[in-house]
Amino acid sequence: MANFAKSRVPRFSAEVYQNPYLPEGGREVHAIVTVTATGGGTTGGRPIPAAGSGPDAGVVIIVDCSGSMDHPPAKLRGAREATVAAIDTVRDGVGFAVVAGTHRAVEVYPGGGRLALAAADTRTQAKEALRTLTAGGGTAIGSWLRLAGQLLSSAGAGVRHALLLTDGRNEHESPRELRAALDACAGTFTCDARGVGTDWEVKEVTGIASALLGTADIVTDPAGLAADFTRLMETAMGKEIAGVGLRLWTPLGAETVFVRQVAPTVADLTGRCRRSGPRSADYPTGSWGDESRDYHLCLRVPAADIGREMLAGRVSLILSAPDEGDPARRPSQPRSEPLSQGQSQPLSQGLVRAVWTDDVAIATSIHPQVAHYTGQAELAQAIQQGLDARKSGDTDGAMAKLGRAVQLAASSGNAETAKLLAKVVDVVDTATGTVRLKAKVAEADEMTLETRSTKTVRVKK
């Protein structure tokens, strides 16, 4: 693997925000960990790989070409234009490929089970190949993802990413087959998923993005695909390092209740950990560029006497060594000496404390960061539950949950979510969360609210 601009690799820092004080008998400790990567880069100016070397990054663009993409024809036309825009945004030297997805996955460019290195000539060739795209056949997204994984693995790139566009439901393979594909691809590349139009399944597309640590969104008008794909590819080109995990160590007698990413979106990482020691586990975080993310940790510790203090947990950012025989887990951060299998490189760490006190005011105070993100997680859950209740005909339940969401969006300053909620409900009283369901709701508005329900706003420090 070629080394690229070593000085541009991000430096990581971890800041812990918490109220460490617990009342007598208290056991649950909450903390927000802000992880910041700086010193990488989001623009070009990198050398092209030398002949015979592999790319530093790889990306596969997956285009739904099922029969429904021709109804109306603007969808396939928009998808083709979006793919052209994405290809133009791939920086020189990055490996790339285009896959057409129907009831099977087909390499559109370059073919031969490999990636092409981005340059003027390969971009031109790829755009010519896009002229062959036609709509026909079914939808089997798991097969598309498996092919993307194979192509990205073939080049041995450090940072691996896929962009997936679909307009329909995954009707030509079972949920079990899709789940198996996601399990096989998880940790080997990240994937941003987009649904165009309104005939696709929100939980399916968001589930794909969640499993592969990417983003999900709706593009109702095919004319907006090119701008969206350009933004996605610009972000992907800013990723400098993969293989970074959040390692959480807890002392004897303590346990992890949950680990969630809470900014920029809510994502539960609790069930995705891999044991890294007798009392430690690693949680995947995907690829990083210059950016900052927030994580909410909840730990349960043994109760202690008033005046006692303990280390409730230690959270570290870890660059893990690749699994033997698995080039997809190769870290992209340059080192003076390579990591051996089973080794890991610490990038930064923070400490979570627990202190028992008889001062009720201190012990019952909730840190503003914890309070804010607890509300943001509840907001996302309330929207999902409210929309599910609305679809099932439970009007009272829908009004209660969506009313609570309106209340939370307003109190936390999440203006964008508040605007989306206002397209689904009539707000009677924001402060009390009193709403009425709108008699008619555009399907696109409901799907947009559901798809973007996990997006959060950062707390003002």
C-alpha positions in Angstrom: 0.0 0.0 0.0 1.3 3.4 -0.9 1.8 6.0 1.9 0.3 9.4 1.2 1.0 12.8 2.7 1.8 11.5 6.2 1.5 14.9 7.8 -2.2 15.0 6.7 -3.3 12.0 8.8 -5.6 13.2 11.6 -4.6 13.5 15.2 -7.3 12.3 17.6 -8.4 13.8 20.9 -11.0 12.6 23.4 -12.8 14.9 25.9 -15.1 13.5 28.5 -18.1 15.5 29.8 -19.9 14.1 32.9 -21.2 14.7 36.4 -19.1 12.0 38.2 -21.1 12.4 41.5 -23.5 9.6 42.6 -25.8 9.5 45.6 -25.4 6.7 48.2 -26.3 3.4 46.4 -26.0 5.0 43.0 -24.7 2.8 40.3 -25.2 4.3 36.8 -22.6 6.6 35.3 -23.3 8.6 32.2 -20.7 10.5 30.1 -20.4 12.1 26.7 -17.1 11.6 24.9 -16.3 14.1 22.2 -13.9 12.6 19.7 -12.1 15.1 17.4 -9.8 14.3 14.5 -7.7 17.2 13.2 -4.8 17.7 10.9 -6.0 15.6 8.0 -7.2 17.1 4.8 -10.3 17.4 2.7 -8.9 18.7 -0.5 -6.5 17.4 -3.2 -2.8 17.9 -3.6 -1.8 14.4 -3.0 0.7 12.4 -5.1 -0.6 9.9 -7.6 0.4 6.3 -6.7 3.5 5.0 -8.3 3.2 2.4 -11.0 2.5 -1.0 -9.4 1.4 0.4 -6.1 -2.2 0.3 -4.8 -4.5 3.3 -4.1 -4.7 4.9 -0.7 -8.5 4.8 -0.9 -11.1 3.1 -2.9 -14.8 3.9 -3.7 -17.5 1.9 -5.5 -20.6 3.6 -6.9 -23.6 1.3 -6.9 -26.5 2.3 -9.2 -29.9 0.6 -9.1 -30.8 -0.4 -12.6 -33.9 -2.4 -11.9 -37.0 -2.0 -14.1 -38.6 0.6 -11.8 -35.7 3.0 -12.5 -37.3 3.7 -15.9 -40.6 4.8 -14.3 -40.2 7.7 -14.9 -37.1 7.7 -17.1 -35.9 10.8 -15.2 -34.8 8.4 -12.4 -32.2 6.5 -14.5 -31.2 9.7 -16.2 -30.7 11.4 -12.9 -28.7 8.4 -11.6 -26.4 8.5 -14.6 -25.8 12.3 -14.2 -25.2 11.8 -10.5 -22.6 9.0 -11.1 -20.8 11.3 -13.6 -20.7 14.0 -11.0 -19.3 11.6 -8.4 -16.7 10.3 -10.8 -15.6 13.9 -11.5 -15.2 14.4 -7.7 -12.9 11.4 -7.1 -9.4 12.7 -6.6 -6.5 11.5 -8.8 -5.0 8.2 -7.6 -8.1 6.9 -5.8 -9.4 3.5 -6.9 -12.9 3.5 -8.2 -15.5 1.3 -9.9 -19.2 1.5 -11.0 -21.6 -1.4 -10.3 -25.1 -1.8 -11.9 -27.5 -3.5 -9.6 -30.6 -5.5 -10.6 -31.4 -9.0 -9.4 -27.7 -9.5 -9.8 -24.6 -7.2 -9.6 -22.7 -6.3 -12.8 -19.4 -4.5 -13.1 -20.0 -1.5 -15.4 -16.5 -0.1 -15.1 -13.6 -1.0 -15.2 -14.4 -4.7 -15.2 -12.2 -7.6 -14.5 -12.9 -7.7 -10.7 -10.7 -4.6 -10.0 -10.7 -0.9 -9.4 -9.4 1.7 -11.9 -7.1 4.5 -10.7 -8.8 7.8 -11.1 -7.2 10.0 -13.8 -8.4 12.0 -16.7 -8.5 9.0 -19.1 -10.2 6.6 -16.7 -12.8 9.2 -15.8 -13.6 9.6 -19.5 -13.8 5.8 -20.0 -16.1 5.4 -17.0 -18.4 8.1 -18.3 -18.6 6.4 -21.7 -19.4 3.1 -20.0 -22.3 4.7 -18.2 -24.0 5.1 -21.6 -24.7 1.4 -21.5 -26.9 1.6 -18.4 -30.4 0.5 -19.0 -33.3 -0.3 -16.6 -34.5 -3.9 -16.3 -34.7 -6.7 -13.9 -35.2 -6.9 -10.1 -33.6 -5.8 -6.9 -31.1 -7.8 -4.8 -29.1 -5.3 -2.8 -27.1 -7.9 -0.9 -25.5 -9.1 -4.1 -24.6 -5.5 -5.0 -22.9 -4.9 -1.6 -21.0 -8.2 -1.8 -19.6 -7.3 -5.2 -18.6 -3.8 -3.9 -16.8 -5.5 -1.1 -14.9 -7.8 -3.4 -13.8 -4.9 -5.7 -12.7 -2.8 -2.7 -10.7 -5.7 -1.3 -9.0 -6.4 -4.6 -7.0 -3.2 -4.4 -5.9 -3.4 -0.8 -6.9 0.3 -0.2 -6.8 1.6 3.4 -10.0 3.7 3.3 -12.9 2.0 1.5 -16.3 3.5 0.7 -19.4 2.8 -1.3 -22.3 5.0 -2.5 -25.5 3.1 -3.0 -28.6 4.4 -4.8 -31.9 2.5 -5.0 -35.5 3.4 -5.9 -37.3 0.3 -4.7 -37.6 -2.5 -2.2 -35.2 -5.5 -1.9 -37.7 -7.9 -3.4 -35.4 -10.4 -5.1 -33.6 -11.8 -2.1 -34.8 -12.6 1.4 -34.2 -10.4 4.4 -31.9 -13.1 5.7 -29.8 -12.9 2.6 -29.5 -9.1 2.9 -28.6 -9.5 6.6 -25.9 -12.0 5.7 -24.4 -9.7 3.1 -24.4 -6.8 5.6 -22.7 -9.0 8.2 -20.1 -10.0 5.7 -19.4 -6.4 4.6 -19.5 -4.8 8.1 -16.1 -3.4 9.1 -14.7 -3.8 5.6 -16.1 -0.7 4.0 -18.5 2.1 4.8 -21.5 2.9 2.7 -23.8 5.9 2.2 -27.2 4.8 1.0 -29.7 7.0 -0.9 -33.3 6.4 -1.8 -34.7 8.2 -4.9 -38.4 8.8 -5.2 -40.9 7.3 -2.7 -41.2 3.6 -3.6 -38.3 2.4 -1.4 -38.4 1.1 2.2 -37.0 3.6 4.7 -36.1 1.0 7.3 -34.3 -1.1 4.7 -32.2 1.8 3.4 -31.4 3.2 6.8 -30.6 -0.3 8.1 -28.0 -0.7 5.3 -26.4 2.6 6.1 -26.4 1.9 9.8 -24.9 -1.5 9.5 -22.1 -0.1 7.3 -21.5 3.1 9.4 -22.7 5.4 6.6 -25.4 7.9 6.1 -28.9 7.5 4.7 -31.2 10.1 3.1 -34.0 10.6 0.6 -33.7 12.4 -2.7 -37.3 12.9 -3.8 -36.5 14.6 -7.1 -34.0 12.8 -9.4 -32.7 16.2 -10.5 -31.2 16.6 -7.1 -29.1 13.4 -7.2 -26.0 15.0 -8.9 -25.6 17.6 -6.2 -26.1 15.0 -3.4 -23.6 12.6 -5.0 -21.1 15.4 -5.3 -21.4 16.2 -1.6 -21.1 12.6 -0.7 -18.0 12.0 -2.7 -16.4 15.2 -1.4 -16.9 13.9 2.1 -15.6 10.5 1.1 -12.5 12.0 -0.4 -11.8 13.8 2.9 -11.5 10.5 4.8 -7.9 9.9 5.8 -7.9 6.9 8.1 -9.9 3.7 8.7 -9.7 0.9 11.3 -10.3 3.3 14.3 -12.3 1.8 17.2 -13.6 3.2 20.4 -12.1 0.9 23.1 -14.0 0.9 26.4 -12.3 -0.6 29.5 -14.3 -1.2 32.7 -13.0 -2.3 36.1 -14.0 -5.6 37.8 -17.6 -5.6 38.8 -18.6 -2.8 36.3 -20.5 -3.4 33.1 -21.4 -1.4 30.0 -25.1 -0.6 29.7 -24.9 1.1 26.2 -22.6 2.9 23.8 -24.2 5.2 21.3 -23.0 7.7 18.7 -25.1 10.7 19.3 -23.7 13.3 16.9 -23.9 13.9 14.0 -26.5 11.2 14.1 -27.9 8.7 16.6 -26.5 5.2 16.1 -26.5 2.4 18.7 -23.1 0.7 18.8 -23.8 -1.5 21.9 -24.3 -4.8 20.0 -21.4 -4.2 17.6 -18.5 -4.6 20.0 -15.6 -7.0 19.7 -13.9 -8.2 22.9 -10.3 -6.9 23.1 -9.5 -8.1 26.6 -11.0 -9.5 29.8 -12.7 -6.2 30.6 -12.5 -4.2 27.4 -14.4 -4.1 24.1 -13.9 -2.2 20.8 -16.7 -0.4 19.1 -16.4 0.4 15.3 -16.4 4.1 14.3 -15.8 3.9 10.5 -13.6 6.2 8.5 -12.3 9.6 9.7 -11.2 12.9 8.1 -11.2 16.3 9.8 -14.3 16.0 12.0 -15.8 15.6 15.4 -18.3 13.1 16.8 -20.0 12.6 20.2 -20.6 9.3 21.9 -22.8 8.6 25.0 -21.6 6.0 27.4 -23.7 4.5 30.2 -21.8 2.3 32.7 -23.1 0.4 35.7 -20.6 0.3 38.6 -20.7 -1.5 42.0 -22.2 0.8 44.7 -19.7 2.2 47.2 -19.7 4.2 50.4 -19.9 8.0 50.6 -16.6 9.6 49.9 -15.3 6.8 47.7 -14.0 7.4 44.2 -13.3 5.0 41.4 -12.3 4.9 37.8 -15.6 3.8 36.2 -14.2 3.4 32.7 -11.4 4.3 30.3 -12.3 5.1 26.7 -9.5 5.1 24.1 -9.3 5.6 20.4 -7.5 2.6 19.0 -6.0 1.9 15.5 -6.3 -1.8 15.2 -4.0 -4.1 13.3 -5.7 -5.9 10.3 -7.0 -9.4 10.8 -4.7 -11.9 9.2 -5.8 -12.6 5.6 -8.2 -9.6 5.7 -6.8 -6.7 3.7 -10.0 -4.8 4.3 -9.0 -4.1 7.9 -5.6 -2.7 6.9 -5.1 0.6 8.7 -4.4 3.5 6.5 -2.4 5.6 9.0 1.3 5.5 8.3 3.6 4.1 11.0 7.3 3.9 11.4 6.8 0.1 11.9 3.7 -1.9 11.0 1.3 -3.3 13.6 1.4 -7.0 14.0 -1.9 -9.0 14.2 -3.5 -8.5 17.6 -1.7 -5.3 18.2 -3.3 -1.9 18.4 -2.0 1.7 18.5 -3.6 4.1 21.0 -4.5 7.4 19.5 -6.1 9.2 22.5 -8.0 8.4 25.7 -10.3 9.8 28.3 -11.4 8.8 31.8 -14.9 8.3 33.2 -15.1 8.7 37.0 -17.5 7.8 39.8 -17.6 9.7 43.1 -20.1 9.0 45.9 -21.4 12.0 47.8 -24.2 12.8 50.3 -24.7 16.2 48.7 -28.1 15.7 47.0 -27.9 18.8 44.8 -24.6 17.7 43.3 -25.5 14.0 43.0 -28.8 14.7 41.2 -27.4 17.3 38.7 -27.3 16.1 35.1 -24.4 17.4 33.0 -25.8 19.6 30.1 -24.1 17.4 27.5 -25.7 14.3 28.9 -29.1 15.9 29.2 -28.9 17.3 25.6 -28.0 14.0 23.9 -30.4 12.0 26.1 -33.1 14.2 24.7 -31.8 13.9 21.1 -31.9 10.1 21.4 -35.4 10.3 22.8 -36.4 12.6 19.9 -35.3 10.1 17.3 -37.1 7.3 19.1 -40.3 9.3 19.5 -40.4 10.1 15.8 -40.0 6.5 14.8 -42.6 5.3 17.3 -45.0 8.1 16.3 -44.8 7.3 12.6 -45.2 3.6 13.2 -48.3 4.3 15.3 -49.6 6.6 12.5 -49.1 3.8 9.9 -50.9 1.3 12.0 -53.9 3.6 12.6 -53.2 4.3 16.3 -54.1 8.0 16.2 -53.8 8.7 19.9 -50.4 6.9 20.1 -49.1 8.8 17.1 -50.2 12.2 18.5 -48.6 11.4 21.9 -45.2 10.4 20.4 -45.1 13.0 17.7 -46.2 15.7 20.2 -43.3 14.6 22.4 -41.0 14.9 19.4 -42.2 18.4 18.7 -41.5 19.3 22.3 -38.0 17.8 22.3 -37.1 19.3 18.9 -38.0 22.8 20.2 -36.3 22.5 23.6 -33.1 21.2 22.1 -32.9 23.7 19.2 -33.2 21.1 16.5 -34.9 23.5 14.0 -34.5 21.2 11.0 -36.4 18.3 12.6 -39.0 20.8 13.9 -39.6 21.9 10.3 -40.0 18.3 9.1 -42.4 17.5 12.0 -44.6 20.5 11.0 -45.2 18.8 7.6 -46.7 15.8 9.4 -48.6 17.4 12.3 -50.3 20.6 13.1 -48.7 22.0 16.2 -51.2 23.3 18.8 -48.8 24.0 21.7 -45.1 23.5 21.3 -44.3 23.7 25.1 -46.8 21.0 26.0 -46.3 18.9 22.9 -49.9 19.1 21.8 -50.4 18.3 18.2 -53.0 17.1 15.7 -52.2 14.7 12.8 -52.6 16.4 9.4 -55.5 14.9 7.4 -53.2 14.6 4.3 -49.5 14.1 4.4 -47.3 13.9 1.3 -45.6 10.5 1.2 -42.2 12.2 0.5 -42.6 14.4 3.7 -43.3 11.4 5.9 -40.4 9.5 4.4 -38.1 12.4 4.8 -39.0 12.8 8.5 -38.4 9.1 9.1 -35.1 9.0 7.2 -33.7 12.1 8.9 -35.1 11.4 12.4 -31.6 10.3 13.7 -29.9 13.6 12.8 -28.9 15.6 15.8 -27.7 19.1 16.7 -24.6 19.6 18.8 -24.9 21.0 22.3 -23.8 24.5 22.8 -20.8 24.2 25.2 
